Amino acid sequence: RHGRVGYYRQGHLARLRLIAQLQEQGFSLASIKQLTDAWESGRGLDDILGLERQVASIWAPEPPARLKLSEFRELFGGGRITPAVVERAVRMGLVGFDGFFVTVKRPKLLAIGLELVRAGIPVPEMMDELVALQKMADSIADRFTAVFERNMWEPFVAAGLPADQVRRLTDSLQRLSDLAEAVVDAVLRDALGRRAGDFLAQQAKRLDNAGEP
């Protein structure tokens, strides 16, 4: 604060994001304050905000993209986007409309979706698969969250929220996030390889039985 003017930096924004995330998980403002007060009693605010920035950055949503309606249509190669598809995309939180502009809230998903459309996958079917994959991803995230809670968070709480362990907890959180993505990628690649082999074997047998060369 300088005189009557208050200045807010990225650390404060990170704290607001963390508070919002914890509230969504059912934490009250009182319990959130108790937690941050316990940390701050032994360390400076910068150290505490370091953990909060880590939490916010690991799972922060990607920046949205803003396109003109004409630009958005061109992405699909001139193909007609039906009102039903648009309405569903809005309900799923993928896009938003503001006059003659489209806000793409998940640009990476849009890029992947466009590749699938170009490969011949119908848009409605692609959206069905996205819904199913999001449910699977929620289940995977729940498992890794439980791993973090059992093995890292609960011992930290049981020790009385020691301020000198905040940085180690922050590092553990980052490592777990990176390892979670890596193990999901590795397991998925293995599964896709097995399914591809099974598929080719089944198709070869089917064509052989049909007398196809």
N, C-alpha and C positions, 0 to 999 in steps of 0.2 A: 504494500500500500504506500502510495506517495501522496501525501496530503489527503484529499477526499476521494482520490481515484484509486480503485483496486485493479490490479493487473493479474490476469489468469493465464497460466502457461499450460503446456501439454501435460504436466504432472497432475494439475487440477482436473483436466479433462479425463485423464486416465482414472482418477478417483471417482468421478461421476459415473464413468462406464462400469467400474467395478461395483459401485453401490447399486446401480440398476441391475446388473447381472445377479448379485446376491439377493436382491429383492425378488427377482423372478424365481429364484430357487426357494423362496419362502422365508428368508432372513428378515427380521424386523430392523428398523433403523437403529433401535436401541442396541441390538446385538451387534450390528455392524460397527457402531460407535465404540462399543466395548472392545471389540477386536482391534480396531485401529488404535485406540487409546493404549491398549496393552503393548502393542508394538512400539508406539511412539515414546512410551515411558523409558525405554532403554536405548532407543536409537533416534537419529534425527529424522525429520520429515522426508528428506531426500531418499533415505534408505527404504522407508516404508513405501513411498511412491514408486521406488524401483520395482518392488514386488507387484504393485498395482499396475504399473505400465507393462510388466511382463505378462500378467494375466490378460490385460486388455489387448496386447499386441498379438498374442498367440491365437486368440479366437476372435479377433476383431473382423468385422465384415469388410470385404474388399470395397474399394471406392466405386460408386455407381458410374455408369456412362450415360450421357445425355445425347440423344440423336433426334434428328428431324424425322417426322413420320415417313417422308419419302426415302430417307436413308435407311430406315428400319426395314421398309418393304424391299428395298434393293438387296438387303442382306440375304433374303430368301430367293434370290434369283427371279424376282418378278412373280413368284407364285402367290396365289391368293391366300391371305391369312383370314380365316373365317372368324366371325364375331364370337363363336363358341370358344375357339382357341384363345382369342384375346381375353375373354372373360375369365377363362380358367387360369391363364398366365397371371392375371391380376390377383385372383384369389390365392394362388400359390406364392405370391410375393415376388414374382420374377421380374415384373415390369410395372410401371406406373405411367399414367398419361397426364400431360399438362398442356392443353391447347394443341398445338401442332408439334409437340415434342414428346418423345418417349424416354422415360428414365429406365435404363436397364440396371436393375439392382444387383444382378449377379452376372457380370460380364464374362467370367470364365465359363459359367454354365451355358451362356448364349453361344460362345465360341465352339464349345463341344457339341451343342445341339445343332449348330449349322453344319458341322462336319458330318453328323449323323444324317441330317436331311439330304446333304449332297450324296451320301452313300446309298440313299434310297429308303431311309426309314421315315414313315409318315409322322408328321408332327404330333397327332394325338397319341400314337403308340409310344413315341419318345417321351411324352409327358407322363404317360402311365408308368413307364419304367423309372422315371425320375422320382415319382411318388414312392414307388416300392423301394428304390435304393435309399431314399431319405430315411425311411423307417428302419432299414438295415443299419444305416450309419448311426442313427440314434441309439440302437442297441449296442453297437460297438463302442460308441462314446460313453455310454452308461457303464460298460465294463471297465474301461480305462479310468473313468472317474472313480469307480469303486476301488480300483487298485491304488490310485493316488491317495484316496481317503484312508484306506486300511494301513498302508505301509509308510506313508509320509505325513499326512495331515494329522491323523490321530496321535501318533507319537509326539508330534510337535505340540498338540493341545495338552496331552498328558504331562508334558514337561513344563507346562505353565506358560506357553507362548513365549519362549525365551527370545529376546531381541537379537542375540548374537547368532541365532540360527536362521534368521529371516533370509539372508542371502543364500544360504545353502538350500533352503526350501525353494527359493526362486530358481536356482540352477536345476534342481531336481524336476521342477515343473516343466522347464524348457526341454530337458533331456527326455522326459516321459512323452512330451508332445511329439518330439522328433522321432522317437522310437516307435510310437504308436502309428504314425504315418508310414514308417519304413516297414513295420511288420505287416500292416494291412496290404501294402503294395506287394510284398514278397509272397504272402499267402494267396492273394488274388491271382498273381502271375502263375503260381503253381496250379491253382484250381482251373484257370483258363487253359493251361497246357494240357491238363488231364482231360478236360471236356472236349478240347479240340481233337485230341487223339481218339477219344471214344466216338465223336461225331464222324470223323473220317472213316473209322472202321465200320460203323453202322451203315454209312452211305455206300461204301465199297461192297459190302455184303448185299445190300438191297439191289444195287445195280447189277451185281453178278447174278443174283437170282432172277433178275428180269432179262438176262441175256444181253445187257448193254455192253459194248466194247469198253 
